Amino acid sequence: MKDKEDAASRPINCFLCRYFYITYEKKFPYGCRVMGFKSKRLPSIDVFNNSDMDCSLFMEKEKT
């Protein structure tokens, strides 16, 4: 149970993922292009809450 609490307190940072985007919708401001959903929270938090696993589709943005 401690591992789950640790992961929940340190979710994947969606802002660093190439699939993350801002929707500009007040109710669902964050989105994930690869999973195809919008959320009130960072998508990685919803993925973890629904599957008990970190997002396996995270891909870091290319540095320019």
Chimera marker file (.cmm) of the C-alpha trace (Angstrom):
<marker_set name="trace">
<marker id="1" x="0.000" y="0.000" z="0.000" r="1" g="1" b="0" radius="0.5"/>
<marker id="2" x="2.925" y="2.328" z="0.669" r="1" g="1" b="0" radius="0.5"/>
<marker id="3" x="4.108" y="2.016" z="-2.960" r="1" g="1" b="0" radius="0.5"/>
<marker id="4" x="0.712" y="3.147" z="-4.211" r="1" g="1" b="0" radius="0.5"/>
<marker id="5" x="0.764" y="6.174" z="-1.911" r="1" g="1" b="0" radius="0.5"/>
<marker id="6" x="4.298" y="7.071" z="-3.041" r="1" g="1" b="0" radius="0.5"/>
<marker id="7" x="3.380" y="6.851" z="-6.724" r="1" g="1" b="0" radius="0.5"/>
<marker id="8" x="0.216" y="8.889" z="-6.177" r="1" g="1" b="0" radius="0.5"/>
<marker id="9" x="2.225" y="11.615" z="-4.475" r="1" g="1" b="0" radius="0.5"/>
<marker id="10" x="4.747" y="11.665" z="-7.360" r="1" g="1" b="0" radius="0.5"/>
<marker id="11" x="2.761" y="11.250" z="-10.570" r="1" g="1" b="0" radius="0.5"/>
<marker id="12" x="4.331" y="11.395" z="-14.000" r="1" g="1" b="0" radius="0.5"/>
<marker id="13" x="4.709" y="15.010" z="-15.042" r="1" g="1" b="0" radius="0.5"/>
<marker id="14" x="2.391" y="15.296" z="-18.049" r="1" g="1" b="0" radius="0.5"/>
<marker id="15" x="3.842" y="18.707" z="-18.877" r="1" g="1" b="0" radius="0.5"/>
<marker id="16" x="6.972" y="16.856" z="-20.044" r="1" g="1" b="0" radius="0.5"/>
<marker id="17" x="5.029" y="14.435" z="-22.283" r="1" g="1" b="0" radius="0.5"/>
<marker id="18" x="4.665" y="14.987" z="-26.028" r="1" g="1" b="0" radius="0.5"/>
<marker id="19" x="1.012" y="13.813" z="-25.935" r="1" g="1" b="0" radius="0.5"/>
<marker id="20" x="-0.148" y="16.253" z="-23.258" r="1" g="1" b="0" radius="0.5"/>
<marker id="21" x="-2.065" y="19.376" z="-24.243" r="1" g="1" b="0" radius="0.5"/>
<marker id="22" x="-4.069" y="22.214" z="-22.701" r="1" g="1" b="0" radius="0.5"/>
<marker id="23" x="-7.707" y="22.158" z="-23.846" r="1" g="1" b="0" radius="0.5"/>
<marker id="24" x="-8.717" y="25.635" z="-22.632" r="1" g="1" b="0" radius="0.5"/>
<marker id="25" x="-12.026" y="24.151" z="-21.469" r="1" g="1" b="0" radius="0.5"/>
<marker id="26" x="-12.836" y="25.223" z="-17.907" r="1" g="1" b="0" radius="0.5"/>
<marker id="27" x="-14.274" y="21.845" z="-16.864" r="1" g="1" b="0" radius="0.5"/>
<marker id="28" x="-11.574" y="19.708" z="-18.487" r="1" g="1" b="0" radius="0.5"/>
<marker id="29" x="-8.422" y="21.795" z="-18.934" r="1" g="1" b="0" radius="0.5"/>
<marker id="30" x="-5.932" y="18.958" z="-19.551" r="1" g="1" b="0" radius="0.5"/>
<marker id="31" x="-5.849" y="16.360" z="-22.301" r="1" g="1" b="0" radius="0.5"/>
<marker id="32" x="-3.930" y="13.358" z="-23.549" r="1" g="1" b="0" radius="0.5"/>
<marker id="33" x="-3.765" y="12.917" z="-27.311" r="1" g="1" b="0" radius="0.5"/>
<marker id="34" x="-2.602" y="9.308" z="-27.284" r="1" g="1" b="0" radius="0.5"/>
<marker id="35" x="-5.295" y="8.091" z="-24.854" r="1" g="1" b="0" radius="0.5"/>
<marker id="36" x="-7.938" y="10.432" z="-26.235" r="1" g="1" b="0" radius="0.5"/>
<marker id="37" x="-9.411" y="11.963" z="-23.111" r="1" g="1" b="0" radius="0.5"/>
<marker id="38" x="-9.681" y="15.262" z="-21.242" r="1" g="1" b="0" radius="0.5"/>
<marker id="39" x="-9.533" y="15.682" z="-17.486" r="1" g="1" b="0" radius="0.5"/>
<marker id="40" x="-9.799" y="18.074" z="-14.563" r="1" g="1" b="0" radius="0.5"/>
<marker id="41" x="-6.483" y="16.716" z="-13.283" r="1" g="1" b="0" radius="0.5"/>
<marker id="42" x="-3.286" y="15.759" z="-15.030" r="1" g="1" b="0" radius="0.5"/>
<marker id="43" x="-4.032" y="12.723" z="-17.201" r="1" g="1" b="0" radius="0.5"/>
<marker id="44" x="-1.296" y="10.690" z="-15.476" r="1" g="1" b="0" radius="0.5"/>
<marker id="45" x="-3.205" y="11.006" z="-12.187" r="1" g="1" b="0" radius="0.5"/>
<marker id="46" x="-6.414" y="9.685" z="-13.755" r="1" g="1" b="0" radius="0.5"/>
<marker id="47" x="-4.513" y="6.831" z="-15.420" r="1" g="1" b="0" radius="0.5"/>
<marker id="48" x="-2.972" y="5.852" z="-12.087" r="1" g="1" b="0" radius="0.5"/>
<marker id="49" x="-6.282" y="6.112" z="-10.214" r="1" g="1" b="0" radius="0.5"/>
<marker id="50" x="-8.054" y="3.896" z="-12.752" r="1" g="1" b="0" radius="0.5"/>
<marker id="51" x="-5.366" y="1.272" z="-13.326" r="1" g="1" b="0" radius="0.5"/>
<marker id="52" x="-3.059" y="1.402" z="-10.270" r="1" g="1" b="0" radius="0.5"/>
<marker id="53" x="-0.192" y="1.736" z="-12.759" r="1" g="1" b="0" radius="0.5"/>
<marker id="54" x="1.823" y="4.669" z="-14.020" r="1" g="1" b="0" radius="0.5"/>
<marker id="55" x="1.116" y="5.786" z="-17.565" r="1" g="1" b="0" radius="0.5"/>
<marker id="56" x="2.970" y="3.433" z="-19.892" r="1" g="1" b="0" radius="0.5"/>
<marker id="57" x="2.521" y="5.712" z="-22.909" r="1" g="1" b="0" radius="0.5"/>
<marker id="58" x="4.515" y="8.637" z="-21.512" r="1" g="1" b="0" radius="0.5"/>
<marker id="59" x="7.028" y="9.885" z="-24.057" r="1" g="1" b="0" radius="0.5"/>
<marker id="60" x="9.266" y="12.793" z="-23.147" r="1" g="1" b="0" radius="0.5"/>
<marker id="61" x="9.144" y="15.821" z="-25.421" r="1" g="1" b="0" radius="0.5"/>
<marker id="62" x="12.126" y="16.351" z="-27.681" r="1" g="1" b="0" radius="0.5"/>
<marker id="63" x="14.471" y="19.036" z="-26.498" r="1" g="1" b="0" radius="0.5"/>
<marker id="64" x="14.931" y="21.810" z="-29.044" r="1" g="1" b="0" radius="0.5"/>
<link id1="1" id2="2" r="1" g="1" b="0" radius="0.2"/>
<link id1="2" id2="3" r="1" g="1" b="0" radius="0.2"/>
<link id1="3" id2="4" r="1" g="1" b="0" radius="0.2"/>
<link id1="4" id2="5" r="1" g="1" b="0" radius="0.2"/>
<link id1="5" id2="6" r="1" g="1" b="0" radius="0.2"/>
<link id1="6" id2="7" r="1" g="1" b="0" radius="0.2"/>
<link id1="7" id2="8" r="1" g="1" b="0" radius="0.2"/>
<link id1="8" id2="9" r="1" g="1" b="0" radius="0.2"/>
<link id1="9" id2="10" r="1" g="1" b="0" radius="0.2"/>
<link id1="10" id2="11" r="1" g="1" b="0" radius="0.2"/>
<link id1="11" id2="12" r="1" g="1" b="0" radius="0.2"/>
<link id1="12" id2="13" r="1" g="1" b="0" radius="0.2"/>
<link id1="13" id2="14" r="1" g="1" b="0" radius="0.2"/>
<link id1="14" id2="15" r="1" g="1" b="0" radius="0.2"/>
<link id1="15" id2="16" r="1" g="1" b="0" radius="0.2"/>
<link id1="16" id2="17" r="1" g="1" b="0" radius="0.2"/>
<link id1="17" id2="18" r="1" g="1" b="0" radius="0.2"/>
<link id1="18" id2="19" r="1" g="1" b="0" radius="0.2"/>
<link id1="19" id2="20" r="1" g="1" b="0" radius="0.2"/>
<link id1="20" id2="21" r="1" g="1" b="0" radius="0.2"/>
<link id1="21" id2="22" r="1" g="1" b="0" radius="0.2"/>
<link id1="22" id2="23" r="1" g="1" b="0" radius="0.2"/>
<link id1="23" id2="24" r="1" g="1" b="0" radius="0.2"/>
<link id1="24" id2="25" r="1" g="1" b="0" radius="0.2"/>
<link id1="25" id2="26" r="1" g="1" b="0" radius="0.2"/>
<link id1="26" id2="27" r="1" g="1" b="0" radius="0.2"/>
<link id1="27" id2="28" r="1" g="1" b="0" radius="0.2"/>
<link id1="28" id2="29" r="1" g="1" b="0" radius="0.2"/>
<link id1="29" id2="30" r="1" g="1" b="0" radius="0.2"/>
<link id1="30" id2="31" r="1" g="1" b="0" radius="0.2"/>
<link id1="31" id2="32" r="1" g="1" b="0" radius="0.2"/>
<link id1="32" id2="33" r="1" g="1" b="0" radius="0.2"/>
<link id1="33" id2="34" r="1" g="1" b="0" radius="0.2"/>
<link id1="34" id2="35" r="1" g="1" b="0" radius="0.2"/>
<link id1="35" id2="36" r="1" g="1" b="0" radius="0.2"/>
<link id1="36" id2="37" r="1" g="1" b="0" radius="0.2"/>
<link id1="37" id2="38" r="1" g="1" b="0" radius="0.2"/>
<link id1="38" id2="39" r="1" g="1" b="0" radius="0.2"/>
<link id1="39" id2="40" r="1" g="1" b="0" radius="0.2"/>
<link id1="40" id2="41" r="1" g="1" b="0" radius="0.2"/>
<link id1="41" id2="42" r="1" g="1" b="0" radius="0.2"/>
<link id1="42" id2="43" r="1" g="1" b="0" radius="0.2"/>
<link id1="43" id2="44" r="1" g="1" b="0" radius="0.2"/>
<link id1="44" id2="45" r="1" g="1" b="0" radius="0.2"/>
<link id1="45" id2="46" r="1" g="1" b="0" radius="0.2"/>
<link id1="46" id2="47" r="1" g="1" b="0" radius="0.2"/>
<link id1="47" id2="48" r="1" g="1" b="0" radius="0.2"/>
<link id1="48" id2="49" r="1" g="1" b="0" radius="0.2"/>
<link id1="49" id2="50" r="1" g="1" b="0" radius="0.2"/>
<link id1="50" id2="51" r="1" g="1" b="0" radius="0.2"/>
<link id1="51" id2="52" r="1" g="1" b="0" radius="0.2"/>
<link id1="52" id2="53" r="1" g="1" b="0" radius="0.2"/>
<link id1="53" id2="54" r="1" g="1" b="0" radius="0.2"/>
<link id1="54" id2="55" r="1" g="1" b="0" radius="0.2"/>
<link id1="55" id2="56" r="1" g="1" b="0" radius="0.2"/>
<link id1="56" id2="57" r="1" g="1" b="0" radius="0.2"/>
<link id1="57" id2="58" r="1" g="1" b="0" radius="0.2"/>
<link id1="58" id2="59" r="1" g="1" b="0" radius="0.2"/>
<link id1="59" id2="60" r="1" g="1" b="0" radius="0.2"/>
<link id1="60" id2="61" r="1" g="1" b="0" radius="0.2"/>
<link id1="61" id2="62" r="1" g="1" b="0" radius="0.2"/>
<link id1="62" id2="63" r="1" g="1" b="0" radius="0.2"/>
<link id1="63" id2="64" r="1" g="1" b="0" radius="0.2"/>
</marker_set>
